[in-house]
Amino acid sequence: MTLRHSGALPLCIVLMGVTQPAFAQPPADFAICAACHATQPGKSSFGPNLRGVVGRKAATLPGYAYSDALKASGITWNARTLDTWLTGPQAMVKGTRMPFAGLADPVRRQRLIAYLATLR
């Protein structure tokens, strides 16, 4: 019997805490995020800090002026919701102020999400 899985399986394992990839530095894909988002504890930037984003309810980081649409979304950030968000924020939450058109490549999105999951 051959076990087949999608490319999402390693990401699911990472987010369940079974294993964490070691990132000496953010993946190159993160440069698109780093243009507006900080990851260092206590640091802010144009967008909200992404440290601890996985597992956090959307629009709840203190000190950032989120859109009313994102505040009302009820989203909790996990692998599925982050993947949808990174595919197209405006399509996911009409009225968000995130000025990002989206990332079509699912492999790049998975790398970003795996990295975000390490930022605790």
Backbone as XML, in Angstrom:
<?xml version="1.0"?>
<chain id="A" units="angstrom">
  <residue number="1" name="MET">
    <atom name="N" x="0.843" y="-1.181" z="0.000"/>
    <atom name="CA" x="0.000" y="0.000" z="0.000"/>
    <atom name="C" x="0.882" y="1.236" z="0.000"/>
  </residue>
  <residue number="2" name="THR">
    <atom name="N" x="0.576" y="2.167" z="-0.879"/>
    <atom name="CA" x="1.322" y="3.415" z="-0.976"/>
    <atom name="C" x="0.507" y="4.537" z="-0.381"/>
  </residue>
  <residue number="3" name="LEU">
    <atom name="N" x="1.123" y="5.282" z="0.516"/>
    <atom name="CA" x="0.465" y="6.432" z="1.129"/>
    <atom name="C" x="0.785" y="7.664" z="0.303"/>
  </residue>
  <residue number="4" name="ARG">
    <atom name="N" x="-0.241" y="8.327" z="-0.160"/>
    <atom name="CA" x="-0.058" y="9.550" z="-0.934"/>
    <atom name="C" x="-0.602" y="10.716" z="-0.131"/>
  </residue>
  <residue number="5" name="HIS">
    <atom name="N" x="0.036" y="11.837" z="-0.281"/>
    <atom name="CA" x="-0.436" y="13.038" z="0.416"/>
    <atom name="C" x="-0.156" y="14.261" z="-0.423"/>
  </residue>
  <residue number="6" name="SER">
    <atom name="N" x="-0.865" y="15.300" z="-0.130"/>
    <atom name="CA" x="-0.625" y="16.573" z="-0.811"/>
    <atom name="C" x="0.578" y="17.236" z="-0.169"/>
  </residue>
  <residue number="7" name="GLY">
    <atom name="N" x="1.057" y="18.294" z="-0.789"/>
    <atom name="CA" x="2.162" y="19.060" z="-0.232"/>
    <atom name="C" x="1.800" y="19.735" z="1.075"/>
  </residue>
  <residue number="8" name="ALA">
    <atom name="N" x="0.530" y="19.756" z="1.426"/>
    <atom name="CA" x="0.091" y="20.414" z="2.645"/>
    <atom name="C" x="0.389" y="19.576" z="3.888"/>
  </residue>
  <residue number="9" name="LEU">
    <atom name="N" x="0.643" y="18.290" z="3.739"/>
    <atom name="CA" x="0.865" y="17.442" z="4.908"/>
    <atom name="C" x="2.039" y="17.920" z="5.758"/>
  </residue>
  <residue number="10" name="PRO">
    <atom name="N" x="3.222" y="18.194" z="5.166"/>
    <atom name="CA" x="4.310" y="18.691" z="6.020"/>
    <atom name="C" x="3.940" y="19.965" z="6.754"/>
  </residue>
  <residue number="11" name="LEU">
    <atom name="N" x="3.202" y="20.858" z="6.104"/>
    <atom name="CA" x="2.771" y="22.093" z="6.760"/>
    <atom name="C" x="1.852" y="21.790" z="7.928"/>
  </residue>
  <residue number="12" name="CYS">
    <atom name="N" x="0.927" y="20.846" z="7.753"/>
    <atom name="CA" x="0.015" y="20.476" z="8.840"/>
    <atom name="C" x="0.799" y="19.921" z="10.018"/>
  </residue>
  <residue number="13" name="ILE">
    <atom name="N" x="1.791" y="19.097" z="9.738"/>
    <atom name="CA" x="2.612" y="18.522" z="10.808"/>
    <atom name="C" x="3.344" y="19.630" z="11.548"/>
  </residue>
  <residue number="14" name="VAL">
    <atom name="N" x="3.885" y="20.599" z="10.813"/>
    <atom name="CA" x="4.584" y="21.721" z="11.436"/>
    <atom name="C" x="3.645" y="22.484" z="12.356"/>
  </residue>
  <residue number="15" name="LEU">
    <atom name="N" x="2.450" y="22.801" z="11.876"/>
    <atom name="CA" x="1.534" y="23.613" z="12.658"/>
    <atom name="C" x="0.937" y="22.855" z="13.832"/>
  </residue>
  <residue number="16" name="MET">
    <atom name="N" x="0.961" y="21.523" z="13.784"/>
    <atom name="CA" x="0.473" y="20.738" z="14.920"/>
    <atom name="C" x="1.551" y="20.626" z="15.995"/>
  </residue>
  <residue number="17" name="GLY">
    <atom name="N" x="2.746" y="21.102" z="15.695"/>
    <atom name="CA" x="3.804" y="21.077" z="16.695"/>
    <atom name="C" x="4.594" y="19.787" z="16.712"/>
  </residue>
  <residue number="18" name="VAL">
    <atom name="N" x="4.365" y="18.906" z="15.744"/>
    <atom name="CA" x="5.108" y="17.654" z="15.706"/>
    <atom name="C" x="6.562" y="17.934" z="15.383"/>
  </residue>
  <residue number="19" name="THR">
    <atom name="N" x="6.797" y="18.869" z="14.494"/>
    <atom name="CA" x="8.152" y="19.245" z="14.121"/>
    <atom name="C" x="8.144" y="20.715" z="13.745"/>
  </residue>
  <residue number="20" name="GLN">
    <atom name="N" x="9.248" y="21.366" z="13.919"/>
    <atom name="CA" x="9.372" y="22.763" z="13.514"/>
    <atom name="C" x="10.596" y="22.872" z="12.617"/>
  </residue>
  <residue number="21" name="PRO">
    <atom name="N" x="10.464" y="23.459" z="11.438"/>
    <atom name="CA" x="11.648" y="23.655" z="10.609"/>
    <atom name="C" x="12.547" y="24.690" z="11.266"/>
  </residue>
  <residue number="22" name="ALA">
    <atom name="N" x="13.823" y="24.534" z="11.069"/>
    <atom name="CA" x="14.771" y="25.501" z="11.629"/>
    <atom name="C" x="14.990" y="26.603" z="10.603"/>
  </residue>
  <residue number="23" name="PHE">
    <atom name="N" x="14.739" y="27.827" z="10.990"/>
    <atom name="CA" x="14.962" y="28.970" z="10.117"/>
    <atom name="C" x="16.040" y="29.830" z="10.748"/>
  </residue>
  <residue number="24" name="ALA">
    <atom name="N" x="17.265" y="29.751" z="10.226"/>
    <atom name="CA" x="18.324" y="30.629" z="10.706"/>
    <atom name="C" x="17.994" y="32.068" z="10.321"/>
  </residue>
  <residue number="25" name="GLN">
    <atom name="N" x="17.350" y="32.208" z="9.175"/>
    <atom name="CA" x="16.888" y="33.496" z="8.680"/>
    <atom name="C" x="15.512" y="33.270" z="8.065"/>
  </residue>
  <residue number="26" name="PRO">
    <atom name="N" x="14.737" y="34.322" z="7.920"/>
    <atom name="CA" x="13.449" y="34.156" z="7.243"/>
    <atom name="C" x="13.675" y="33.647" z="5.819"/>
  </residue>
  <residue number="27" name="PRO">
    <atom name="N" x="12.749" y="32.869" z="5.289"/>
    <atom name="CA" x="12.895" y="32.444" z="3.890"/>
    <atom name="C" x="12.842" y="33.667" z="2.972"/>
  </residue>
  <residue number="28" name="ALA">
    <atom name="N" x="13.443" y="33.556" z="1.801"/>
    <atom name="CA" x="13.471" y="34.665" z="0.849"/>
    <atom name="C" x="12.067" y="35.173" z="0.539"/>
  </residue>
  <residue number="29" name="ASP">
    <atom name="N" x="11.090" y="34.264" z="0.551"/>
    <atom name="CA" x="9.704" y="34.643" z="0.273"/>
    <atom name="C" x="9.179" y="35.673" z="1.272"/>
  </residue>
  <residue number="30" name="PHE">
    <atom name="N" x="9.757" y="35.714" z="2.462"/>
    <atom name="CA" x="9.270" y="36.618" z="3.501"/>
    <atom name="C" x="9.572" y="38.083" z="3.193"/>
  </residue>
  <residue number="31" name="ALA">
    <atom name="N" x="10.442" y="38.358" z="2.236"/>
    <atom name="CA" x="10.783" y="39.748" z="1.904"/>
    <atom name="C" x="9.539" y="40.555" z="1.535"/>
  </residue>
  <residue number="32" name="ILE">
    <atom name="N" x="8.560" y="39.920" z="0.898"/>
    <atom name="CA" x="7.332" y="40.641" z="0.547"/>
    <atom name="C" x="6.544" y="41.038" z="1.786"/>
  </residue>
  <residue number="33" name="CYS">
    <atom name="N" x="6.670" y="40.264" z="2.853"/>
    <atom name="CA" x="5.991" y="40.578" z="4.114"/>
    <atom name="C" x="6.798" y="41.601" z="4.925"/>
  </residue>
  <residue number="34" name="ALA">
    <atom name="N" x="8.111" y="41.388" z="4.936"/>
    <atom name="CA" x="8.998" y="42.230" z="5.746"/>
    <atom name="C" x="8.991" y="43.684" z="5.300"/>
  </residue>
  <residue number="35" name="ALA">
    <atom name="N" x="8.543" y="43.952" z="4.087"/>
    <atom name="CA" x="8.458" y="45.334" z="3.625"/>
    <atom name="C" x="7.515" y="46.152" z="4.507"/>
  </residue>
  <residue number="36" name="CYS">
    <atom name="N" x="6.519" y="45.502" z="5.111"/>
    <atom name="CA" x="5.522" y="46.217" z="5.927"/>
    <atom name="C" x="5.362" y="45.678" z="7.344"/>
  </residue>
  <residue number="37" name="HIS">
    <atom name="N" x="5.853" y="44.465" z="7.607"/>
    <atom name="CA" x="5.607" y="43.814" z="8.894"/>
    <atom name="C" x="6.899" y="43.505" z="9.633"/>
  </residue>
  <residue number="38" name="ALA">
    <atom name="N" x="6.917" y="43.793" z="10.927"/>
    <atom name="CA" x="8.029" y="43.426" z="11.800"/>
    <atom name="C" x="7.746" y="42.056" z="12.420"/>
  </residue>
  <residue number="39" name="THR">
    <atom name="N" x="8.800" y="41.413" z="12.894"/>
    <atom name="CA" x="8.652" y="40.139" z="13.609"/>
    <atom name="C" x="9.369" y="40.158" z="14.954"/>
  </residue>
  <residue number="40" name="GLN">
    <atom name="N" x="10.159" y="41.177" z="15.213"/>
    <atom name="CA" x="10.863" y="41.273" z="16.477"/>
    <atom name="C" x="9.877" y="41.662" z="17.569"/>
  </residue>
  <residue number="41" name="PRO">
    <atom name="N" x="9.994" y="41.038" z="18.745"/>
    <atom name="CA" x="9.057" y="41.354" z="19.833"/>
    <atom name="C" x="9.020" y="42.852" z="20.135"/>
  </residue>
  <residue number="42" name="GLY">
    <atom name="N" x="7.814" y="43.387" z="20.236"/>
    <atom name="CA" x="7.621" y="44.777" z="20.617"/>
    <atom name="C" x="7.834" y="45.793" z="19.516"/>
  </residue>
  <residue number="43" name="LYS">
    <atom name="N" x="8.288" y="45.368" z="18.358"/>
    <atom name="CA" x="8.541" y="46.311" z="17.268"/>
    <atom name="C" x="7.301" y="46.441" z="16.394"/>
  </residue>
  <residue number="44" name="SER">
    <atom name="N" x="7.032" y="47.652" z="15.952"/>
    <atom name="CA" x="5.906" y="47.866" z="15.052"/>
    <atom name="C" x="6.425" y="48.423" z="13.740"/>
  </residue>
  <residue number="45" name="SER">
    <atom name="N" x="5.592" y="48.366" z="12.740"/>
    <atom name="CA" x="5.944" y="48.827" z="11.411"/>
    <atom name="C" x="4.675" y="49.344" z="10.753"/>
  </residue>
  <residue number="46" name="PHE">
    <atom name="N" x="4.655" y="49.437" z="9.428"/>
    <atom name="CA" x="3.465" y="49.888" z="8.714"/>
    <atom name="C" x="2.286" y="48.961" z="8.973"/>
  </residue>
  <residue number="47" name="GLY">
    <atom name="N" x="2.533" y="47.656" z="8.963"/>
    <atom name="CA" x="1.504" y="46.657" z="9.262"/>
    <atom name="C" x="1.720" y="46.100" z="10.658"/>
  </residue>
  <residue number="48" name="PRO">
    <atom name="N" x="0.782" y="45.292" z="11.146"/>
    <atom name="CA" x="0.930" y="44.726" z="12.492"/>
    <atom name="C" x="2.091" y="43.740" z="12.573"/>
  </residue>
  <residue number="49" name="ASN">
    <atom name="N" x="2.653" y="43.613" z="13.759"/>
    <atom name="CA" x="3.739" y="42.675" z="14.006"/>
    <atom name="C" x="3.226" y="41.249" z="13.795"/>
  </residue>
  <residue number="50" name="LEU">
    <atom name="N" x="4.020" y="40.418" z="13.136"/>
    <atom name="CA" x="3.593" y="39.057" z="12.822"/>
    <atom name="C" x="4.059" y="38.013" z="13.830"/>
  </residue>
  <residue number="51" name="ARG">
    <atom name="N" x="4.810" y="38.413" z="14.839"/>
    <atom name="CA" x="5.220" y="37.443" z="15.860"/>
    <atom name="C" x="3.979" y="36.958" z="16.594"/>
  </residue>
  <residue number="52" name="GLY">
    <atom name="N" x="3.810" y="35.648" z="16.656"/>
    <atom name="CA" x="2.669" y="35.060" z="17.349"/>
    <atom name="C" x="1.369" y="35.112" z="16.569"/>
  </residue>
  <residue number="53" name="VAL">
    <atom name="N" x="1.442" y="35.391" z="15.273"/>
    <atom name="CA" x="0.206" y="35.517" z="14.489"/>
    <atom name="C" x="-0.545" y="34.190" z="14.391"/>
  </residue>
  <residue number="54" name="VAL">
    <atom name="N" x="0.166" y="33.070" z="14.278"/>
    <atom name="CA" x="-0.512" y="31.778" z="14.175"/>
    <atom name="C" x="-1.187" y="31.465" z="15.511"/>
  </residue>
  <residue number="55" name="GLY">
    <atom name="N" x="-2.491" y="31.281" z="15.457"/>
    <atom name="CA" x="-3.283" y="31.034" z="16.660"/>
    <atom name="C" x="-3.960" y="32.273" z="17.212"/>
  </residue>
  <residue number="56" name="ARG">
    <atom name="N" x="-3.595" y="33.428" z="16.702"/>
    <atom name="CA" x="-4.162" y="34.692" z="17.188"/>
    <atom name="C" x="-5.430" y="35.035" z="16.401"/>
  </residue>
  <residue number="57" name="LYS">
    <atom name="N" x="-6.393" y="35.614" z="17.079"/>
    <atom name="CA" x="-7.597" y="36.102" z="16.418"/>
    <atom name="C" x="-7.217" y="37.354" z="15.625"/>
  </residue>
  <residue number="58" name="ALA">
    <atom name="N" x="-7.730" y="37.452" z="14.410"/>
    <atom name="CA" x="-7.418" y="38.589" z="13.537"/>
    <atom name="C" x="-7.831" y="39.902" z="14.184"/>
  </residue>
  <residue number="59" name="ALA">
    <atom name="N" x="-7.021" y="40.910" z="13.936"/>
    <atom name="CA" x="-7.304" y="42.287" z="14.358"/>
    <atom name="C" x="-7.345" y="42.470" z="15.867"/>
  </residue>
  <residue number="60" name="THR">
    <atom name="N" x="-6.520" y="41.710" z="16.586"/>
    <atom name="CA" x="-6.523" y="41.821" z="18.049"/>
    <atom name="C" x="-5.186" y="42.246" z="18.643"/>
  </residue>
  <residue number="61" name="LEU">
    <atom name="N" x="-4.167" y="42.451" z="17.829"/>
    <atom name="CA" x="-2.884" y="42.882" z="18.373"/>
    <atom name="C" x="-3.019" y="44.323" z="18.851"/>
  </residue>
  <residue number="62" name="PRO">
    <atom name="N" x="-2.788" y="44.583" z="20.118"/>
    <atom name="CA" x="-2.952" y="45.947" z="20.646"/>
    <atom name="C" x="-2.027" y="46.946" z="19.950"/>
  </residue>
  <residue number="63" name="GLY">
    <atom name="N" x="-2.548" y="48.148" z="19.763"/>
    <atom name="CA" x="-1.744" y="49.223" z="19.226"/>
    <atom name="C" x="-1.755" y="49.360" z="17.713"/>
  </residue>
  <residue number="64" name="TYR">
    <atom name="N" x="-2.539" y="48.544" z="17.019"/>
    <atom name="CA" x="-2.619" y="48.660" z="15.564"/>
    <atom name="C" x="-4.049" y="49.008" z="15.167"/>
  </residue>
  <residue number="65" name="ALA">
    <atom name="N" x="-4.195" y="49.925" z="14.230"/>
    <atom name="CA" x="-5.525" y="50.384" z="13.783"/>
    <atom name="C" x="-6.025" y="49.514" z="12.629"/>
  </residue>
  <residue number="66" name="TYR">
    <atom name="N" x="-6.661" y="48.420" z="12.960"/>
    <atom name="CA" x="-7.199" y="47.501" z="11.955"/>
    <atom name="C" x="-8.468" y="48.068" z="11.333"/>
  </residue>
  <residue number="67" name="SER">
    <atom name="N" x="-8.783" y="47.579" z="10.128"/>
    <atom name="CA" x="-10.032" y="47.965" z="9.467"/>
    <atom name="C" x="-11.209" y="47.368" z="10.227"/>
  </residue>
  <residue number="68" name="ASP">
    <atom name="N" x="-12.348" y="48.022" z="10.131"/>
    <atom name="CA" x="-13.566" y="47.482" z="10.745"/>
    <atom name="C" x="-13.904" y="46.120" z="10.156"/>
  </residue>
  <residue number="69" name="ALA">
    <atom name="N" x="-13.637" y="45.952" z="8.860"/>
    <atom name="CA" x="-13.936" y="44.672" z="8.197"/>
    <atom name="C" x="-13.133" y="43.535" z="8.811"/>
  </residue>
  <residue number="70" name="LEU">
    <atom name="N" x="-11.852" y="43.744" z="9.054"/>
    <atom name="CA" x="-11.034" y="42.687" z="9.644"/>
    <atom name="C" x="-11.424" y="42.444" z="11.103"/>
  </residue>
  <residue number="71" name="LYS">
    <atom name="N" x="-11.732" y="43.510" z="11.825"/>
    <atom name="CA" x="-12.179" y="43.359" z="13.214"/>
    <atom name="C" x="-13.437" y="42.502" z="13.300"/>
  </residue>
  <residue number="72" name="ALA">
    <atom name="N" x="-14.325" y="42.650" z="12.346"/>
    <atom name="CA" x="-15.599" y="41.926" z="12.353"/>
    <atom name="C" x="-15.512" y="40.544" z="11.703"/>
  </residue>
  <residue number="73" name="SER">
    <atom name="N" x="-14.353" y="40.183" z="11.179"/>
    <atom name="CA" x="-14.224" y="38.949" z="10.400"/>
    <atom name="C" x="-14.366" y="37.666" z="11.213"/>
  </residue>
  <residue number="74" name="GLY">
    <atom name="N" x="-13.986" y="37.699" z="12.480"/>
    <atom name="CA" x="-14.043" y="36.485" z="13.297"/>
    <atom name="C" x="-12.972" y="35.462" z="12.959"/>
  </residue>
  <residue number="75" name="ILE">
    <atom name="N" x="-11.996" y="35.833" z="12.176"/>
    <atom name="CA" x="-10.936" y="34.915" z="11.736"/>
    <atom name="C" x="-9.955" y="34.653" z="12.867"/>
  </residue>
  <residue number="76" name="THR">
    <atom name="N" x="-9.533" y="33.415" z="12.981"/>
    <atom name="CA" x="-8.377" y="33.052" z="13.799"/>
    <atom name="C" x="-7.333" y="32.533" z="12.826"/>
  </residue>
  <residue number="77" name="TRP">
    <atom name="N" x="-6.111" y="33.030" z="12.943"/>
    <atom name="CA" x="-5.063" y="32.682" z="11.983"/>
    <atom name="C" x="-4.524" y="31.282" z="12.240"/>
  </residue>
  <residue number="78" name="ASN">
    <atom name="N" x="-4.673" y="30.444" z="11.230"/>
    <atom name="CA" x="-4.123" y="29.085" z="11.231"/>
    <atom name="C" x="-3.668" y="28.796" z="9.801"/>
  </residue>
  <residue number="79" name="ALA">
    <atom name="N" x="-3.199" y="27.589" z="9.523"/>
    <atom name="CA" x="-2.678" y="27.271" z="8.190"/>
    <atom name="C" x="-3.716" y="27.538" z="7.111"/>
  </residue>
  <residue number="80" name="ARG">
    <atom name="N" x="-4.937" y="27.157" z="7.333"/>
    <atom name="CA" x="-5.985" y="27.320" z="6.318"/>
    <atom name="C" x="-6.325" y="28.782" z="6.096"/>
  </residue>
  <residue number="81" name="THR">
    <atom name="N" x="-6.548" y="29.524" z="7.182"/>
    <atom name="CA" x="-6.948" y="30.923" z="7.019"/>
    <atom name="C" x="-5.792" y="31.775" z="6.482"/>
  </residue>
  <residue number="82" name="LEU">
    <atom name="N" x="-4.573" y="31.493" z="6.918"/>
    <atom name="CA" x="-3.429" y="32.229" z="6.386"/>
    <atom name="C" x="-3.226" y="31.938" z="4.903"/>
  </residue>
  <residue number="83" name="ASP">
    <atom name="N" x="-3.435" y="30.695" z="4.498"/>
    <atom name="CA" x="-3.298" y="30.355" z="3.086"/>
    <atom name="C" x="-4.318" y="31.127" z="2.245"/>
  </residue>
  <residue number="84" name="THR">
    <atom name="N" x="-5.547" y="31.179" z="2.716"/>
    <atom name="CA" x="-6.587" y="31.925" z="1.997"/>
    <atom name="C" x="-6.242" y="33.413" z="1.971"/>
  </residue>
  <residue number="85" name="TRP">
    <atom name="N" x="-5.815" y="33.955" z="3.104"/>
    <atom name="CA" x="-5.451" y="35.370" z="3.215"/>
    <atom name="C" x="-4.307" y="35.709" z="2.263"/>
  </residue>
  <residue number="86" name="LEU">
    <atom name="N" x="-3.269" y="34.886" z="2.263"/>
    <atom name="CA" x="-2.114" y="35.162" z="1.411"/>
    <atom name="C" x="-2.430" y="34.991" z="-0.072"/>
  </residue>
  <residue number="87" name="THR">
    <atom name="N" x="-3.463" y="34.229" z="-0.376"/>
    <atom name="CA" x="-3.893" y="34.089" z="-1.766"/>
    <atom name="C" x="-4.530" y="35.381" z="-2.253"/>
  </residue>
  <residue number="88" name="GLY">
    <atom name="N" x="-5.278" y="36.047" z="-1.384"/>
    <atom name="CA" x="-5.920" y="37.308" z="-1.760"/>
    <atom name="C" x="-6.651" y="37.914" z="-0.585"/>
  </residue>
  <residue number="89" name="PRO">
    <atom name="N" x="-6.004" y="38.805" z="0.159"/>
    <atom name="CA" x="-6.629" y="39.393" z="1.348"/>
    <atom name="C" x="-7.975" y="40.077" z="1.075"/>
  </residue>
  <residue number="90" name="GLN">
    <atom name="N" x="-8.060" y="40.837" z="-0.018"/>
    <atom name="CA" x="-9.301" y="41.550" z="-0.306"/>
    <atom name="C" x="-10.436" y="40.600" z="-0.689"/>
  </residue>
  <residue number="91" name="ALA">
    <atom name="N" x="-10.090" y="39.470" z="-1.291"/>
    <atom name="CA" x="-11.114" y="38.478" z="-1.624"/>
    <atom name="C" x="-11.626" y="37.791" z="-0.360"/>
  </residue>
  <residue number="92" name="MET">
    <atom name="N" x="-10.756" y="37.622" z="0.631"/>
    <atom name="CA" x="-11.146" y="36.954" z="1.875"/>
    <atom name="C" x="-11.951" y="37.879" z="2.777"/>
  </residue>
  <residue number="93" name="VAL">
    <atom name="N" x="-11.513" y="39.127" z="2.902"/>
    <atom name="CA" x="-12.170" y="40.100" z="3.781"/>
    <atom name="C" x="-12.387" y="41.384" z="2.994"/>
  </residue>
  <residue number="94" name="LYS">
    <atom name="N" x="-13.575" y="41.524" z="2.471"/>
    <atom name="CA" x="-13.913" y="42.757" z="1.737"/>
    <atom name="C" x="-13.795" y="43.941" z="2.688"/>
  </residue>
  <residue number="95" name="GLY">
    <atom name="N" x="-13.050" y="44.956" z="2.270"/>
    <atom name="CA" x="-12.897" y="46.144" z="3.100"/>
    <atom name="C" x="-11.619" y="46.165" z="3.920"/>
  </residue>
  <residue number="96" name="THR">
    <atom name="N" x="-10.783" y="45.119" z="3.820"/>
    <atom name="CA" x="-9.509" y="45.163" z="4.528"/>
    <atom name="C" x="-8.628" y="46.231" z="3.901"/>
  </residue>
  <residue number="97" name="ARG">
    <atom name="N" x="-7.711" y="46.760" z="4.693"/>
    <atom name="CA" x="-6.801" y="47.789" z="4.182"/>
    <atom name="C" x="-5.451" y="47.216" z="3.768"/>
  </residue>
  <residue number="98" name="MET">
    <atom name="N" x="-5.309" y="45.907" z="3.808"/>
    <atom name="CA" x="-4.023" y="45.296" z="3.453"/>
    <atom name="C" x="-3.745" y="45.520" z="1.965"/>
  </residue>
  <residue number="99" name="PRO">
    <atom name="N" x="-2.690" y="46.288" z="1.652"/>
    <atom name="CA" x="-2.398" y="46.606" z="0.250"/>
    <atom name="C" x="-1.521" y="45.540" z="-0.406"/>
  </residue>
  <residue number="100" name="PHE">
    <atom name="N" x="-2.021" y="44.337" z="-0.494"/>
    <atom name="CA" x="-1.269" y="43.202" z="-1.042"/>
    <atom name="C" x="-2.200" y="42.450" z="-1.975"/>
  </residue>
  <residue number="101" name="ALA">
    <atom name="N" x="-1.777" y="42.274" z="-3.205"/>
    <atom name="CA" x="-2.629" y="41.640" z="-4.221"/>
    <atom name="C" x="-2.781" y="40.135" z="-4.015"/>
  </residue>
  <residue number="102" name="GLY">
    <atom name="N" x="-1.843" y="39.525" z="-3.313"/>
    <atom name="CA" x="-1.915" y="38.088" z="-3.083"/>
    <atom name="C" x="-0.729" y="37.370" z="-3.702"/>
  </residue>
  <residue number="103" name="LEU">
    <atom name="N" x="-0.571" y="36.130" z="-3.319"/>
    <atom name="CA" x="0.532" y="35.295" z="-3.763"/>
    <atom name="C" x="-0.065" y="34.024" z="-4.348"/>
  </residue>
  <residue number="104" name="ALA">
    <atom name="N" x="0.052" y="33.845" z="-5.644"/>
    <atom name="CA" x="-0.594" y="32.725" z="-6.333"/>
    <atom name="C" x="0.079" y="31.377" z="-6.068"/>
  </residue>
  <residue number="105" name="ASP">
    <atom name="N" x="1.377" y="31.362" z="-5.842"/>
    <atom name="CA" x="2.134" y="30.113" z="-5.718"/>
    <atom name="C" x="1.897" y="29.447" z="-4.355"/>
  </residue>
  <residue number="106" name="PRO">
    <atom name="N" x="1.235" y="28.277" z="-4.329"/>
    <atom name="CA" x="0.946" y="27.618" z="-3.044"/>
    <atom name="C" x="2.200" y="27.168" z="-2.302"/>
  </residue>
  <residue number="107" name="VAL">
    <atom name="N" x="3.267" y="26.848" z="-2.997"/>
    <atom name="CA" x="4.511" y="26.433" z="-2.334"/>
    <atom name="C" x="5.108" y="27.615" z="-1.578"/>
  </residue>
  <residue number="108" name="ARG">
    <atom name="N" x="5.104" y="28.775" z="-2.199"/>
    <atom name="CA" x="5.617" y="29.973" z="-1.521"/>
    <atom name="C" x="4.756" y="30.319" z="-0.312"/>
  </residue>
  <residue number="109" name="ARG">
    <atom name="N" x="3.430" y="30.196" z="-0.461"/>
    <atom name="CA" x="2.541" y="30.467" z="0.678"/>
    <atom name="C" x="2.840" y="29.499" z="1.818"/>
  </residue>
  <residue number="110" name="GLN">
    <atom name="N" x="3.047" y="28.225" z="1.520"/>
    <atom name="CA" x="3.338" y="27.241" z="2.561"/>
    <atom name="C" x="4.634" y="27.565" z="3.291"/>
  </residue>
  <residue number="111" name="ARG">
    <atom name="N" x="5.650" y="28.011" z="2.541"/>
    <atom name="CA" x="6.918" y="28.393" z="3.194"/>
    <atom name="C" x="6.700" y="29.570" z="4.140"/>
  </residue>
  <residue number="112" name="LEU">
    <atom name="N" x="5.922" y="30.549" z="3.704"/>
    <atom name="CA" x="5.639" y="31.701" z="4.564"/>
    <atom name="C" x="4.893" y="31.281" z="5.826"/>
  </residue>
  <residue number="113" name="ILE">
    <atom name="N" x="3.895" y="30.444" z="5.666"/>
    <atom name="CA" x="3.092" y="30.004" z="6.811"/>
    <atom name="C" x="3.943" y="29.175" z="7.764"/>
  </residue>
  <residue number="114" name="ALA">
    <atom name="N" x="4.794" y="28.305" z="7.238"/>
    <atom name="CA" x="5.680" y="27.506" z="8.098"/>
    <atom name="C" x="6.608" y="28.417" z="8.894"/>
  </residue>
  <residue number="115" name="TYR">
    <atom name="N" x="7.117" y="29.464" z="8.255"/>
    <atom name="CA" x="7.975" y="30.420" z="8.947"/>
    <atom name="C" x="7.176" y="31.164" z="10.029"/>
  </residue>
  <residue number="116" name="LEU">
    <atom name="N" x="6.010" y="31.651" z="9.678"/>
    <atom name="CA" x="5.173" y="32.373" z="10.657"/>
    <atom name="C" x="4.880" y="31.508" z="11.876"/>
  </residue>
  <residue number="117" name="ALA">
    <atom name="N" x="4.712" y="30.202" z="11.656"/>
    <atom name="CA" x="4.415" y="29.289" z="12.762"/>
    <atom name="C" x="5.574" y="29.183" z="13.753"/>
  </residue>
  <residue number="118" name="THR">
    <atom name="N" x="6.776" y="29.527" z="13.323"/>
    <atom name="CA" x="7.932" y="29.460" z="14.231"/>
    <atom name="C" x="8.074" y="30.712" z="15.086"/>
  </residue>
  <residue number="119" name="LEU">
    <atom name="N" x="7.361" y="31.756" z="14.742"/>
    <atom name="CA" x="7.485" y="33.048" z="15.444"/>
    <atom name="C" x="6.575" y="33.075" z="16.653"/>
  </residue>
  <residue number="120" name="ARG">
    <atom name="N" x="7.048" y="32.600" z="17.755"/>
    <atom name="CA" x="6.234" y="32.525" z="18.976"/>
    <atom name="C" x="6.663" y="33.546" z="19.989"/>
  </residue>
</chain>
